[in-house]
């Protein structure tokens, strides 16, 4: 950035002010939308129907990252919920996976169906029922060593939903590197557990401030509606 220290400070302050304003306005709009949809459905605004399970993450540690999950081989026990965003019985929908890691690496992380390219890893993609593919964190997580994206790739022919995934990591714009596996034992039912990747991030990670301002109000609004077990109209049948 060019200019005197005074002008650089003004530019930085201006940028921060715009980010704060956009975050607050966007967060307020999302909160209103999530609250309205949740009350209309009588359950979660998004991902209303799914299936829960227990899993274990096995990691191949690399250079120290400060992220507990990636710096220890595990196994890291976790609780998992698979779902589709709109809960549609038919047609294409966004696939999602919520993972709650327990133990020393504790924290929540959400994955959604996206592409895997430099740009498409930040773009949601809809899939037909019973079709599974790559899931990423969509937005990068902040760490002491910079921004980081996580990705899960289903192991072929391993169930519906899949019972095994490959874990990959990448910095924005850089190639993916395989770092481990996730194995899951699915239950025959859904659960009312909620996940909060902003308030309870993986140990050693955090959410950039602008995304926190966007997400926090919508999570607060969602918490006001019970995560009911019943199936909304047009929802997916129970996954077994």
Order of alpha helices (4+ residues) and beta strands (2+ residues): alpha-beta-alpha-beta-beta-beta-beta-beta-beta-beta-beta-beta-beta-alpha
